[in-house]
Amino acid sequence: MLTYKGVQYDVNEGENWIDVCRRNDLGDVLGVSIGGRSLGLSSPAKGEARALTFADEEGRRIYERSLRFLLLMAIEHIMPYTRVRVENSLGRGLLITVQGVKIGDALLKKIETEMRLLSEAKLPFVLSEVSTKDAIDYFASREQYDKTRLLQWRKNPTIRLYDCGGIKNYFYGPMVYDTSYVGVFALNQAGPGFVMRLPDKSNPLVPSPYKPMPKLLATFAESNEWLKILNVQNIADLNNLTRSGEIREFIRVNEALVDMKINSIAEQIIKKGSRLVLIAGPSSSGKTTFCNRLAIALRVHGKRPVKLSLDDYYLDRDKVPLDENGKPDLECVEALDTPLINKQLKLILKGEEVDMPTFDFVTQKRSDKTHKIKVDTDAPILIEGIHGLNDKLTGSIPASDKFKIYISSLTNINLDDHDRIRTTDARLIRRLVRDKAFRGTPVGDTLSMWDSVRRGEDKYIFPFQEQADAMINSSLVYELAVMKKYIFDELVKITPDDPNYSRSRHLVKFLNYVVSADVEDEIPLNSLLREFVGGSCFYR
């Protein structure tokens, strides 16, 4: 039985899922989910399955990895044995670089044309199981040593490879049935490479709009320079450091680079002369620890910064706008008393004393109590909150008085050149570890709420990131080696009947390749990672 948009379709004996879809004209089905496991349409039609389309996160993952395969095939046809690297997510697309090749308009057009020809050819993605040794030998023959180094850490003696057009690859999940399923895409030059745009989330029949993001691209470039300094690009490189014991020195250098970046931002604030420093970023980016470390960096430069919280400016819950589910939308900027925020910030910046409100989270209303605050006229005021980059929050404050900072954990270490570790997955691991240890939140609850968290980020944070005066990547290259032992066993306990099984499997799949490092004693007490694993000097 196949369930598609609430309608159930019968299965005939001997059919594959592709047969069921074709017989019922279900052309937008990309794969199926059975018991939380995702399968390709070429698999036998057995059991109770749910159709996966681009409307599902898992469907979008299937589409993306299949499109990556299509891109790699096209580049292989044009420039055989060229090293291609999938760098980061950029908007609704992927940033791609080609080693030693400058991407111009003519070459980009040639790649896109070849991709469209391959898509029109309807080449099937054929799955086969081979020994891990044979897979290593194959990738070595293709000079894909990033994959051979990674597979050396694989414990399973066999591996499932996809073959398409005579090229084999491994993408840690199912593919679409054939190349005709991934015909919606577009390529645009960006930074050192190009962006491969995925279908638009609201209309998968057209590519997502392209919006240049020069500041985010510059942050990616800076992070890649850090990888060169650290001499690590993929998980196999990190594993080698863990096994050799060199990871301890690696941590020291990684943390020194973060120190250097925070100090650089402090210098930019002083140079601009801004008093109001607004810090924003998605969940589990390390905003609170960063705010504390930035305050110290400003102290080093002779400033005496003050940290303010926006929590006390919440409106009474019955005055907060409702979301699409009819519940108070605590993530929207309208949930805050922005007129009062602007009025009081103006007075604070002038050095006047104000009576700040106090919000009572028990009664969900503003308390009658207030607390007075007065700040020196040359002291920077640091405010951390998801709306820091949105001018609706501080619209009456002149731009010259504001310095906006965007912080996010932009994971730039890959599994291998073709398989990135998603930034959202790495942030989810941070949140799972923190919520379990310090908020008493079961792993299942954090997994269940993640979609809601992501929707809030898409709506209230990401659209404003290019408005920042400075960006910082809070991802630490070594962190997965430390975080694995805190969460891996909890993730593998999640069973197929659990609605969070599919999401937990994504995390388990790539963590399987990571070697745990028992080096907590090497992590500085002020490290951004301490916000999640504990022991931070800022929370004593």
C-alpha positions in Angstrom: 0.0 0.0 0.0 1.3 3.4 -1.0 0.0 6.6 0.7 0.2 9.7 -1.4 -1.3 13.0 -0.2 -3.7 11.1 2.0 -4.8 8.7 -0.7 -3.9 5.0 -0.6 -2.9 3.1 -3.7 -2.8 -0.7 -4.0 0.3 -2.7 -4.9 0.3 -5.6 -7.3 2.5 -8.6 -6.7 5.9 -8.4 -8.2 5.8 -4.6 -8.6 8.5 -2.1 -7.7 7.4 1.3 -6.3 8.1 3.0 -9.6 5.5 0.7 -11.2 2.9 1.8 -8.6 3.7 5.4 -9.3 3.6 5.1 -13.0 0.3 3.1 -13.0 -1.3 5.9 -10.9 0.4 8.8 -12.6 2.2 10.0 -9.5 5.0 11.7 -11.3 6.3 13.9 -8.5 7.1 11.0 -6.1 10.9 10.9 -5.5 11.1 7.9 -3.1 9.2 6.2 -0.4 9.4 5.9 3.4 8.8 2.6 5.2 9.2 2.5 9.0 11.3 5.7 8.9 13.6 4.3 6.3 13.9 6.0 2.9 14.0 3.8 -0.2 14.3 4.4 -3.9 11.5 3.8 -6.3 13.4 0.8 -7.9 13.0 -1.2 -4.7 10.3 -3.9 -4.4 6.8 -2.6 -3.4 6.3 -4.3 -0.1 4.8 -3.1 3.2 3.1 0.1 4.1 4.9 3.0 2.4 4.5 6.8 2.4 5.3 8.7 -0.8 8.1 11.2 -0.6 7.9 14.4 -2.7 9.8 17.7 -2.7 7.4 18.9 -0.1 9.1 16.5 2.4 12.5 17.2 3.9 13.5 13.6 3.0 12.2 14.1 -0.5 14.3 17.2 -0.9 17.4 15.3 0.4 16.8 12.6 -2.2 16.5 15.3 -4.9 19.6 17.1 -3.8 21.9 14.1 -3.7 20.6 12.9 -7.1 21.3 16.3 -8.6 24.8 16.3 -7.1 25.4 13.0 -8.9 24.1 14.5 -12.2 26.4 17.5 -11.8 29.4 15.2 -11.1 28.6 13.2 -14.2 28.4 16.3 -16.4 31.8 17.6 -15.1 33.4 14.2 -15.6 32.3 14.2 -19.2 33.7 17.7 -19.8 36.8 17.6 -17.5 37.6 14.0 -16.6 39.3 13.3 -13.2 38.7 16.9 -12.0 38.3 17.3 -8.3 34.9 18.8 -7.4 33.9 19.8 -3.9 30.5 20.6 -2.5 31.2 23.4 -0.1 28.2 24.8 1.7 24.5 25.5 1.4 23.9 29.0 0.0 20.3 30.1 0.0 18.3 27.4 -1.7 21.3 26.0 -3.5 24.8 24.5 -3.1 28.1 26.2 -3.4 30.4 24.1 -5.7 34.1 24.6 -6.4 36.3 22.9 -9.0 39.9 22.5 -8.0 42.3 24.4 -10.2 39.6 25.6 -12.6 38.3 29.2 -12.9 34.5 29.0 -13.6 33.6 31.5 -16.3 30.3 32.0 -18.1 31.2 29.8 -21.0 32.3 26.8 -18.9 29.3 27.2 -16.6 26.9 27.2 -19.6 28.7 24.1 -20.9 28.2 22.2 -17.6 24.6 23.2 -17.4 23.9 22.1 -21.0 25.6 18.7 -20.3 23.5 18.3 -17.2 20.3 18.9 -19.1 21.3 16.4 -21.8 22.0 13.8 -19.1 18.6 14.6 -17.5 16.8 14.2 -20.8 18.6 10.8 -21.4 16.6 9.3 -18.5 19.7 7.3 -17.2 18.7 5.0 -14.4 20.4 5.1 -11.0 21.2 1.4 -10.4 21.9 0.3 -6.8 24.3 -2.6 -6.1 26.1 -3.9 -3.0 29.9 -4.4 -3.2 32.6 -5.1 -0.7 34.1 -2.0 1.0 37.5 -3.1 -0.4 36.2 -3.2 -4.0 34.7 0.3 -3.5 38.0 1.6 -2.2 39.8 0.1 -5.2 37.3 1.7 -7.6 37.5 5.2 -6.1 41.3 4.8 -6.1 41.2 4.1 -9.8 39.2 7.3 -10.2 41.8 9.2 -8.1 39.0 10.0 -5.6 41.3 9.7 -2.6 39.0 11.7 -0.4 36.5 8.7 -0.6 39.2 6.0 -0.2 40.5 7.8 3.0 37.0 8.0 4.4 36.1 4.3 3.6 39.1 3.2 5.5 37.1 4.1 8.6 34.0 2.2 7.5 33.3 -0.8 9.8 30.8 -2.6 7.5 32.5 -5.0 5.1 30.1 -4.1 2.3 28.7 -0.8 0.9 25.9 0.1 -1.5 27.0 2.1 -4.5 24.9 3.7 -7.2 25.9 3.4 -10.9 24.6 5.9 -13.4 25.9 6.2 -16.9 28.9 4.0 -16.1 30.0 6.2 -13.1 29.7 4.8 -9.5 29.3 6.9 -6.4 28.1 6.7 -2.8 25.8 9.4 -1.3 24.6 8.1 2.0 21.0 7.6 1.0 18.6 6.7 -1.9 18.5 8.3 -5.3 15.6 9.1 -7.6 14.7 6.5 -10.2 16.5 8.1 -13.2 18.1 11.4 -14.2 14.8 12.8 -15.7 13.6 13.3 -12.1 16.2 16.0 -11.5 15.5 18.4 -14.4 14.8 21.5 -12.4 18.0 23.4 -11.5 20.1 26.4 -12.5 23.8 27.4 -12.2 25.1 30.8 -11.2 28.6 32.0 -10.7 29.4 32.7 -7.0 32.7 33.4 -5.3 35.4 30.9 -6.3 32.9 28.6 -7.9 29.2 28.5 -8.6 25.9 27.9 -7.0 23.7 25.0 -8.1 20.2 26.2 -7.4 17.6 23.6 -6.3 13.9 23.7 -7.0 11.9 26.4 -5.3 10.4 25.0 -2.1 7.0 26.6 -2.8 7.0 25.7 -6.6 9.3 22.7 -7.3 8.7 23.1 -11.1 11.1 26.1 -11.2 14.5 26.8 -9.7 14.7 28.8 -6.5 15.5 32.5 -7.0 19.1 33.4 -6.9 20.1 36.1 -4.4 23.8 37.1 -4.2 25.2 36.8 -0.7 28.7 38.4 -0.8 29.1 38.6 3.0 28.2 34.9 3.5 30.5 33.9 0.7 33.3 35.9 2.3 32.7 34.1 5.6 32.8 30.7 3.7 36.1 31.8 2.1 37.5 32.7 5.5 36.4 29.4 7.0 38.1 27.5 4.1 41.3 29.4 4.8 41.1 28.1 8.4 40.8 24.6 7.0 44.0 25.2 5.0 45.8 26.5 8.1 44.5 23.5 10.1 45.3 21.1 7.2 41.9 19.4 7.5 39.1 19.2 4.9 37.3 16.0 5.5 36.4 13.7 8.4 39.2 11.2 7.6 41.7 14.0 8.2 40.1 14.7 11.6 40.1 11.0 12.5 43.8 10.7 11.8 44.5 13.6 14.2 42.3 11.9 16.9 44.1 8.6 16.5 47.6 10.1 16.5 46.9 12.4 19.5 47.6 15.5 17.5 44.1 16.7 18.0 45.1 18.4 21.2 47.4 20.8 19.4 44.7 21.1 16.7 42.2 22.3 19.2 44.5 24.9 20.5 45.1 26.3 17.0 41.4 26.1 16.1 40.5 28.1 19.3 43.2 30.6 18.6 41.7 31.3 15.2 38.3 32.0 16.9 40.0 34.3 19.4 41.6 36.2 16.5 38.2 36.6 14.7 36.4 37.8 17.9 39.1 40.4 18.5 38.9 41.5 14.9 35.1 42.1 15.3 35.8 44.1 18.5 38.2 46.3 16.6 35.6 46.8 13.8 33.1 47.9 16.5 35.5 50.4 17.9 36.5 51.7 14.5 32.8 52.3 13.5 32.1 53.9 16.9 28.8 52.1 17.3 27.3 51.9 20.8 24.6 49.4 20.2 25.9 45.9 19.2 23.2 43.6 18.0 24.0 39.8 17.9 21.7 37.4 16.0 21.9 33.9 14.6 20.0 30.6 14.4 19.5 28.1 17.2 22.7 26.6 18.7 25.1 29.0 17.1 26.7 29.9 20.5 25.3 33.4 20.6 25.5 33.7 24.4 29.1 32.6 24.7 30.1 34.7 21.8 28.5 37.7 23.5 30.5 37.1 26.6 33.7 36.7 24.7 33.1 39.8 22.7 32.5 41.7 25.9 36.0 40.6 27.1 37.6 41.6 23.8 36.1 45.0 24.1 37.4 45.3 27.7 40.8 44.6 26.3 40.4 47.6 24.1 39.5 49.8 27.1 35.7 49.6 26.8 33.3 48.6 29.5 30.4 46.9 27.7 27.0 46.2 29.2 24.8 43.3 28.2 21.1 43.7 27.9 18.4 41.0 27.5 15.3 41.4 25.3 13.4 38.8 27.3 11.8 41.4 29.6 10.3 43.2 26.6 7.9 40.4 25.7 4.3 41.4 25.4 1.7 39.7 27.6 0.9 36.4 26.0 -2.7 37.4 25.1 -1.3 40.3 23.1 1.2 38.2 21.0 0.2 37.6 17.4 -0.9 34.0 16.6 1.0 31.7 14.2 -0.5 29.5 11.5 -1.5 27.0 14.1 -3.4 29.5 16.2 -0.7 29.6 18.9 1.2 32.7 20.2 4.1 33.2 17.8 6.9 34.0 20.3 9.5 34.0 17.5 8.1 37.0 15.6 9.4 40.5 16.3 5.8 41.7 17.0 5.9 39.5 20.2 8.2 42.2 21.7 7.3 45.7 22.8 9.4 47.4 20.1 8.1 50.9 20.8 9.3 50.6 24.4 12.6 49.0 23.3 13.4 52.0 21.0 12.3 54.6 23.5 14.4 53.2 26.3 17.5 52.4 24.1 17.5 56.0 23.0 17.6 57.2 26.7 20.2 54.5 27.7 22.5 55.7 24.8 22.2 59.2 26.1 23.4 58.0 29.5 20.0 58.5 31.2 18.6 56.2 33.8 15.5 54.1 32.8 13.1 51.8 34.5 13.3 48.6 32.5 10.3 46.2 32.6 10.4 42.7 34.1 8.6 39.9 32.4 7.1 37.2 34.6 7.5 33.9 32.8 5.3 32.1 35.3 2.2 34.4 34.8 3.3 35.0 31.1 2.7 38.7 31.7 4.8 41.8 32.4 5.4 42.3 36.1 4.7 45.4 38.1 8.3 45.3 39.2 10.9 47.2 37.2 14.7 47.4 37.4 16.7 50.6 36.9 19.7 50.7 34.5 22.1 53.5 33.6 25.1 53.1 31.3 28.1 55.3 30.7 27.9 57.3 27.4 30.9 55.5 26.0 30.0 52.0 27.0 29.0 49.6 24.2 25.6 47.9 24.8 25.5 44.3 23.7 22.1 42.8 22.9 21.7 39.2 21.8 18.4 38.0 20.2 17.1 36.4 17.0 15.8 39.8 15.7 19.0 41.7 16.1 19.4 42.2 12.3 15.8 43.2 11.7 15.5 47.0 11.7 11.9 46.6 13.1 13.5 45.9 16.4 15.6 49.1 16.6 14.1 51.2 13.7 14.4 54.6 15.5 18.1 54.1 16.3 20.4 55.6 13.7 22.4 53.1 11.6 25.7 54.7 12.7 24.9 53.8 16.3 24.3 50.1 15.5 26.8 47.3 14.7 25.1 44.1 13.6 26.7 40.7 14.0 25.5 37.5 12.4 26.8 34.3 14.0 26.1 30.8 12.8 27.7 27.4 13.0 28.6 27.0 9.3 30.1 23.5 9.2 32.7 23.4 6.5 34.3 20.0 7.2 32.9 17.4 4.9 32.6 13.6 5.0 34.3 13.6 1.6 34.5 16.1 -1.3 31.0 15.3 -2.6 29.2 14.8 0.7 28.9 17.8 3.0 27.8 17.7 6.6 24.8 19.9 6.7 25.0 22.9 8.9 21.5 22.3 10.2 22.5 18.7 11.2 25.5 19.9 13.1 23.5 22.6 14.9 20.9 20.0 15.8 23.6 17.8 17.4 24.7 20.8 19.5 21.1 21.4 20.6 20.4 17.7 21.4 23.5 17.6 23.6 22.7 20.9 25.4 19.0 20.3 25.9 19.5 16.8 27.3 22.2 17.8 29.7 21.1 21.2 30.9 17.4 21.6 30.1 16.2 18.1 30.9 14.7 17.8 27.5 14.6 14.2 26.1 16.3 13.7 22.7 12.9 12.8 21.1 11.4 16.1 22.2 14.2 18.1 20.7 14.1 16.2 17.4 10.3 16.7 17.3 10.5 20.5 17.7 13.4 21.0 15.2 11.1 21.6 12.2 9.4 24.4 14.1 12.8 25.9 15.0 13.8 25.8 11.4 10.7 27.5 10.2 11.3 30.3 12.6 14.9 30.7 11.4 13.8 30.7 7.7 11.3 33.4 8.5 13.0 35.7 11.1 16.8 35.2 10.8 18.1 34.1 7.4 16.4 36.8 5.4 18.4 39.5 7.3 21.9 37.9 7.5 23.4 40.0 4.6 22.5 43.1 6.6 25.2 42.3 9.2 28.3 44.4 9.6 30.3 41.3 10.6 29.8 37.6 10.4 31.4 34.8 12.3 31.4 31.1 11.8 31.0 29.5 15.2 31.6 26.0 14.0 34.7 24.4 15.5 36.4 22.0 13.1 37.1 19.5 15.9 33.7 19.6 17.6 32.1 16.5 16.1 34.9 14.3 17.5 34.0 15.6 20.9 30.2 15.7 20.5 29.7 12.2 19.3 30.0 10.4 22.6 27.4 12.7 24.2 24.7 11.8 21.7 25.5 8.9 19.5 24.2 6.2 21.9 20.9 8.1 22.4 20.4 8.4 18.7 20.9 4.7 17.9 18.3 3.8 20.6 15.5 5.5 18.5 13.5 2.7 16.8 11.8 2.6 13.4 8.4 3.1 15.0 9.4 6.5 16.3 8.5 9.5 14.1 12.0 10.9 14.7 13.7 7.8 13.4 14.4 9.2 9.9 16.0 12.3 11.3 18.1 10.4 13.8 19.3 8.1 11.1 20.7 11.0 9.1 22.8 11.9 12.2 23.9 8.4 12.9 25.0 7.8 9.3 27.7 10.4 9.3 28.6 10.1 13.0 29.4 6.4 12.2 32.5 7.7 10.4 33.6 10.0 13.2 36.2 8.8 15.8 35.4 10.1 19.3 38.0 12.1 21.1 38.3 12.2 24.9 39.9 15.6 25.0 37.5 17.7 27.2 40.4 18.8 29.3 41.9 20.5 26.3 38.8 22.6 25.5 39.2 26.1 26.9 36.7 27.1 29.6 35.5 30.0 27.4 35.1 27.9 24.3 31.9 28.3 22.3 31.6 24.5 22.6 31.4 24.7 26.4 27.9 26.2 25.9 26.8 22.8 24.8 29.0 20.2 26.6 29.2 22.2 29.9 32.0 23.5 32.0 31.9 27.1 30.7 33.4 29.8 32.8 30.5 32.1 31.9 27.9 29.9 33.6 29.4 29.4 37.0 
